[in-house]
């Protein structure tokens, strides 16, 4: 399709080139041959009268004009994607759609064992692509590349719709034979103990609990830092260390491992777990169906 002399498919090619900064990677992403995408780049350069991407070593660096064009076309392509999602009737019984969801291992452990059987029963051909929370996942949501991002309210992307899924309390957890956890835990004993903490992703983003604990005037003695929530209980067994965990996950893990949980010995805010999606997907019937199933799974999880 042409608009004012431009093949609109070239805008999709330019978007991929600006994100990948590589003809070969962009071609692979678009399922095109490298010569075909190189030809598309040549046509784009001719149309806009600008080099658009300049080779520097193994990377291609966008020009100022290319960056400006990219900022304009990204929301357009995202809106078109959302329009197509609304236009295509969604029937869970026959759909073979793959939903891409950003969710932590905590949520996967607590909710998805209840969600997956519901999906299999209602939509046997539906697939899930689960990605870990990260800055890249937030960027993917802004680009319209995620169907849902499940995240604490503090990590939501501004200007896109959110829905509250549930509120989560946090508890202190320790090995069942840890003498610190056997008696009622005081605030002083909590801060005197060694701790296992969680930092998420390659940039070591602080979790909700870690962010709020870091704000205390008195600091914990963190002896182990884990990359996932579900590994924490195993790191407590046989030690005097403590950890702060989501209550739902702690109760689930206490059914399998020799750990116990107690209330925190001080006031601590509840975490608001949100579902967020790109505003272009507001009318997406498939996304709405999946979100309803998630909410049913939360009720089952208690």
N, C-alpha and C positions, 0 to 999 in steps of 0.2 A: 504494500500500500504506500502511495506517495502523497506527501503533503508539502505543497510549495516546492516541488522538485526534489524532495528528500525522501528516500526509502526509509520508512519509520523503523524497519528492522535494524537499520544502522545505529539507532539510538540504544538498542539493547546491546549491540556489539560494543559501542563506546562505553556504556556503563560497566560491562565486564572488563574491558581493557583498563579503565580507571581504577577498578578495585584490585585487579590482579597485577597490574603493572608488568605484564608479560603477555606476548602474543600467544605463546604455546599454552600457557595455563588458561588464558581466557578462551582459546579455541577448544580446549578440553572441556571446560565448564559448559560451553554452548553446544558441544557435540558437533563441532565443525573441524575441518582440516586447517592446519596452520596457514597454507597458501590462501585459503578462502577468507580467513580473518584478516590476513595482511592486505588482501584486496579491498576488504571493507574499510580498513583503516585508511588506505589510499583514497577511497571515495569520500570519506569523512574529511580528510585533510583538504581535498579539493573543494568540497562544499563550503566548509567554514573558513577556508583561506588561512589555515593555521597548522603548524606541525602537530599540535595536540599532544603527542607523546614523543619524547626525545630519548634515544638510547644513551645510557650512561653505564658502561660495564655490562652487567647482566640484567640490569633493571631499566625500565622505561619510566622517565620522569614526566609527569603531566605539565604542560605549560599553564600559565595563569588563565588563558582563555579556556583550556580544557577543564580546569577546576571550576571555573564559573559555569560552564555548560553542564558539568556533572551535577552541580548543586541544583540546577534547574530541572534536569531530567529525572533525578532520583524520585522525588515525590510524584511525578507524573507516572512513572512506571509502576510505582507502588499502588497508586490509585487505580490504574488499569488492572493490576493483579487482583485488587479487591473487587472491582467491578465484575471481572470474570468469575470470581468465586461466588458472588451473589447471583450471577446470571445462570450458573449451572445448578440444576436441581440436585439436591443432596439426598440420596437414599442410603442410609447406613447398611441396609441389607445387601446392596449390590455394589457399593462404592469400593474402589481399591485405592483410595487416597492414602497417602502417608503424611501423618501429622508430625511436624517438627516442634518439639517442646524443650524448653530449657528448665531443668529441675535439679535440685541438689540430691545427693544420695540419701539424705534424711527423708525427703518427700517420696523418693522412689521406694524406700523401704517401708514407709508408713502407709502410703496411699495406693501405690501402683499394684500391689498384690490383690487389692480389692477392685481396682479399675480394670485391669487386664481381662479377668473373666467376664466382666460386663461387656467389654468391647467384643470379645470373641463370640459371645452369645448373640449380640445385636448386629454386629458388623464383622463377620468372619474374614473379610478380605482387607480390612483396614490395617495399616501398619503404623508403627510409632518410631520416630527417630529422636532419641533422648540425648540432649547435649548438656554438658556441665555449665553451671553459672560462671560467667566471665565477662570481661569488658567486650569481648568479641560477640557474646550472646546478646548483650545490650545493643550493640551496633547492628546485629542481624535483625533484631526486632524493629529498629528504626528503618531498616531497608525493606521491611516486609518479608523477610526470609524465615521468620518464626511464626508459627500459628499461635503459640502461647508461651509466655514466660512466667514461671511461678517463682515468686521472690518476695522477701520481706519488703514492706512498704518503702523503707529507706532506699532501696536499690531500684525502685521503679524509674522508668525513663519518662522525663517530663513530656507533657502534651499528648500522651496516648492514653486510651481508656484503661481503667483498672476496675477490678471487682474484688471485694473481700471474700476470701475463701474460708478462713477461720482465724481464730486467735490461739496462740500457743504459749503456754507457760514454760518456764525453765526450772530445772531442779538440779541439786548437787548429787553426784553419783560417785560411788567408790566400790572397791572389792568388798565382798560380804564379810571377810575377816579383817578388814582394815579397822584398827581400834578407833580411828578418828570418826568413822561413820557409825560405830556401834552405839555411841552415846549421842544425845542431842547436840548438834553441831553449833558452836558459837561462831560469831563473826570473826573473832580473833583466831580461833583454830582454823577457820576457812582460809584466812590470808597467810597464816603461818605454814600451811601445808604446801607440798609440791603439787603442781597442776599439769594436766594435759590440756592443751589449747588446740583450736582449729583455725587454720588460715586457708582460704579458698583460692584455687587457681594459680596460674603462673605468676601473677602479680601479688600473690599472698594477701588478697583482700580480706579484711577482718569480717567475721560473721556477725550477725546481730548481737549475740551474747558477748563476743569478744569486744565489740565496739562499746557496749555499755559498761562492761567490766573495766575496760581501759580508762574510762572516765572517772573511776573512783580515785580518790586521793591516795588511798593505800593500794599498793600494787601486789599482785600475786607473784609467786615464784614459779614461773613457767619452766618446767623441766623437759617437756616433750611437746613438739608442735606437729600435729597430724594434718594431712591434706584432705581428710574426709571425716564426716560425722560418725559413720558406722564403724570406723576402726577404733574409736576412742575407748569403748568398754574393754576391748582386749588389752589395751595398754595400761589399764588400771589393775588387772588381776595380778595378785601376788605382790602388790605394792601398797604404800601408804598414800599414794597420790589421789587427788580428787579431780573431778571435771564437772563443768556445767553443761547440761544437755537439754535438748527439747524433751518435754515430759512424755509425749507420745512415743518418741523413739526410745527413751530410757525404759519405759514400761515394756515395750516390745522386746528390747534386748535382755531385760531382766527375766523374761520367760526362757531364755536360752543360755544365759551366762550367769555365773555366780557374782552378781552385782546387786547393790541395793541403792535406793534413791530416797532422798529427803528434801523437804522444802529448803529453799535458800534462807540463810539466817539474816536476811535483810530484804528491804523492799526492792523489787525488780520489775520493770515494765513488761507487759505482755507483748509478744511479737504478733504483728498483723501480717499474715501471709496472704499475698495478693496474686491474682491472675491478671496478666496484662497482655494486650494484643495491639497491633498496629491499627490506627484509626481507620485505615482503608479496609480493614476486615470486619468492620462493625456489623455489616449485614450478612456475614458469611454463615450460612445455616450449618455447615459442618463444624465450624468452630463453636457455635452455640450448643450444638449437640454434645460435643466433647466436654465442654465446660459443665453442662448439666450432669454428665456422668461423673465428673470429678467431684462435684458437690455431693452427689449420692454416696460416693466412696468415703468422703469426709464424715458424713453422718454415720456410716458403718464403722469407721475407725474410732468414733467417740470423741 
